[in-house]
Amino acid sequence: MTVIIDGKTLADEIVQNVAQEVSAFKLKNKVTPGLAVVLVGGDPASGVYVRNKIKRTEQAGFRSIAHYLPTATTQQQLDELIDQLNQDNSIHGILVQLPLPAHLSESRVIEAISPAKDVDGFHPENVGKLVTGQQALVPCTPLGCMIMLKRHIADLSGKHAVVIGRSNIVGKPIANLLLQSDCTVTVVHSRTQNIEEICRSADILVAAVGQPLMIKENWIKPGAVVIDVGINQTSSAGKRKLVGDVDYDAVFSKVSAITPVPGGVGPMTIACLMQNTLTAAQHQLN
């Protein structure tokens, strides 16, 4: 029987646990942890993400500070805001919503955020610590994927994990996290030969490529666990629908467990942002 890995329920549990820890943190330190979210421009999808993040921030007991900047914001203006937030001791986490308008440098913005306040886990210092197995703020989506996997598989040691996609945001960090859990890890991408054959050997398959319904039934090893990171919008008969990178209906009966889209990885990403914000605040005050 296939298990549906319910990211929404698990995310609610994480946020509740974070809220309890935040309560204890406030009593001990007489400080309310603060998360600053910066949104540049009016991208509708980014706006939805930011609203959901702010809602969760408040549910967890944090102080939420939102900065909505116009599309015409200059690089210097954005740099100055980030510098102010870095210097503000009441702000413990900084998140700049990506993507940014084309005239702004994402890499420059990521590097400008203090590594201690980098709750997205994208700063090169945090990335380097992750790669070398040191304590660091870990990107939220890979962290959420690992929590779901560990809830379903008691021991990941020796499992063959195949990661489809090599992005800095998901593919590379989750490959490192899987390695740290003693998996044998293969990363496949657009230049990989025999990609379907490699995927068929996976005990754990993580799809993070951004191609709707790309992974079909014949890509899947019987009994595999599938984590679908993809969130793609499709349209059929005039109706919009969110689907993953995996053809969910086609593979469902073949896998032992799978994350749905929506309701799988997505909610976990925001829950792990809450966990990272608490971790950042704890480290800064200690």
N, C-alpha and C positions, 0 to 999 in steps of 0.2 A: 504494500500500500504506500503510495506516494505521500510524503509529508510536505505540506505547504508551510514554508518558513515565514511566519507572520511578523514582518518588520514593524508594523504599527503597534502591535501589542508589546513587543519587546522594547520599542522606543519609549512607550508610555512608562514602562517599568524603570527604564534608565533615568528618565526625567524625574520621576517620583523619588528615586534614590538620590539623585543630585540635589533635589529640593531639600531633602532631609539633611544632607551634608552642608548645604548652603546655610540652612537655619543654624546648625551648630557652629559654622564658621562665623556667622554674624555675632553670635553670643560670645564667642571666644575673642574675636578680634575687634569687635565694635565697628566693623566695616562691612558694607554691602558690596560684593564684587560687581564691577561694571563692565559691560560689553558695548563697545562702540561699533556700529555698522554703518558703512559708507556706501551709498549708491550714487553713481554718476550717470545721469541721463534717464530716459523714460522707457527703457526696454520693459515690455509688459511681463515677460517671464521672470526677469530679475526682480521686478516689483513684487510679484507673488512670493518668490523665495524670501525676500527681505521681510515681508509681512509675516510669513510663517516663522521665520527665525525670531522676530521680535516677540511674537506670541509665546513661543516656547521659552524665550529668555525670561519673560515675566512669570510664566508658570513655574519656572525653576527658582524664582526668588531673586534673580539678578536685577541690577539696575540697567535698563536698556537706554542707550543713547543713539539716536538715528540722525545721520547727516545726509540729506538729500541735496545733491549738487546738480546744477544744470549741465546739459550735454556740452556746452561751450566752456566748461571749466578747463583751465590751463594746467599743464603739468606742474608748474610752479605752485599754483594754488592748491593742488592736491597734495604735493610734497609738503607744503606748509601745514596743512591740516594734519597729515600723518605725524609730522614732527610735534605738533601740539599734543596730539593724543599719546605719543610716546612719552612725553614729559609729564603728562597728567597722572598723578598717583592714584586718582579715583577710578581710572580706567585700567582694567586688568587684561582685557582682550580687545583686539582690533581685527575687524573683518572688512575688507574691501570687496564688494560683490563683483565678481567677474561674469561675463566679459566687460571690459571697459570700452568706451568709444575709441575708434581707430586711431585718433591722434594722441592717445595716452599710452605710455609704455607700461605694460603689465609687469614685466620683469623688474623695472625700476621701482614700481610701487611695492611689489613683494619684498624686495631687498630693503626698502625704506622702513618697513615695519620692524619694530624691535622683536628679536627672536623670542624674548620672554613673553610677548603679548601676541605672538603669531598663532592664533587659535585655529587657523586653517592648516597650519603645519607645512607651509610652502616655502618659508625662508630657507636659503641655502644652508644655513647653520643647522637648522632642524633636519633638513634632508640628509646632510652629512652624518649627523648623529644617528639617524634611523638606519642608514646604510651600514654604519659601523657597529650597530647594536647597542648604542648608548641611549640613555633616557632622553626623550625628546617629545615635543608636541607632534602628534602623528596626524596626517591628513584625515579628515573626518569620514569620508566615504570608505576608504580602505579599512579604517578602524572599525566602522560599523559592520563591514563584511566579515571581518575576523571574529567579532563578537557573535554574529549569527552562526558562523561555521563552528565555533567552539561550543556553542549551545547544542548543536546537532551532532557533532563528532567529538567524543570525549578525548580522543588522542589522535592528533594530526600527524604524528611522527611516521615517516616512511610513506605517506600518501603521495601519489603523483598529482600535482596541481598544475593545471594549464591555465595561463592567463592570456586572454585574447585582447591585445592592445598594450601599447607601451607608453602611454601618456605619463607626464610628470605628476598629474593629479591623482590618477587611479592605478594604472597598470604597473608602473615601476615601484611605487610604495607598497602595493599589496604583494608584489612578488617578494620584496624584502621581508615583509611581515610573515609570509608563508615560510620563507627560508628560516626565519627565527623560530618557527614552530616545528622545525625539522622535516618539512615537506621536501620532496624533490620537485623542483619548479622548472617549468618550461614556459617561456614567453613567446607567443607567436604574434605576427603582425602582417601588414600588407605585403611584405617581401618574403614571407616564409613559404617554403615549398612543402607540399604534402600536408597542408594545414589541417584538413579533415582527418587524415590518418592520425596525426599527433593528438588532436582533440579526442579521438575515439579511445586513446590510451589513458585518459584522465580519470582519476578517482574524484577529483574536484575540478570543476570547470568554472572559471570566473570570466564572464563576458563583459568587456568594457571597451567596445569599439565604436558605438554610436551608429550602427547600421540596423534598421528595423528588421526583425525576424530573420536575421542572417543565419543563425545557428539552427540547423534542421535536425530531424530525428536521426539521420545517418551519421551525424557528427558525435553522437553521444554513446558512451559506454554504458551498458545496462547497470543500473544501480548507482550511477554517478550522482554526486551532489552538485547542483548548479546554482551559482550566484549570478543573477542578471543585473548588472549595473546600468544597463542602457535605459534611457527614457526618451522615446522617440514619438513624435506626434504624426499620426497618419490620418488620412481622410478616406472614408468610404460611403458612398451614397449620400454625400453631403454632410456626414457626421464625423466629427473629430474624435480620435481615440488615441490613448497613450498605450504604446507597446514597448517591449524590451528588445534587446538584441537577439533573444532566443525565441524561437517559434514555440511558445508556451504550450499551446494545445497539442502540437505534434509530438513534443518530447515528454509530455506529462506522465504517460503510463510507463515510460522507460526509465525514468530517474527515480532515485530513492527519496530525494528532497529537492525543492526548488523554491526560489523567491519569486513572488508575483510582481507584476508591474501594472498598475501602481500598487503600493502597499508593502513593498519589500525593502529594498535598499534605501529608497528616498527618505522615509521617516527616520531611519537610523542615522543618516548623515547629520540631520539637525540635532538629534539626541546626543550624538558624539561631539557636536559643537558645544553643547552645554557641558559635557564632561571635560572637554579641553579648557573651557573658560574657568571652571572650578579648579582644575589642575594648575592653570596659569596663576590664578589668584593665590592659591596655597603656596606655590613656589616663590612668588614675589614677596609675600609677607613673612616667609621663613628665611 
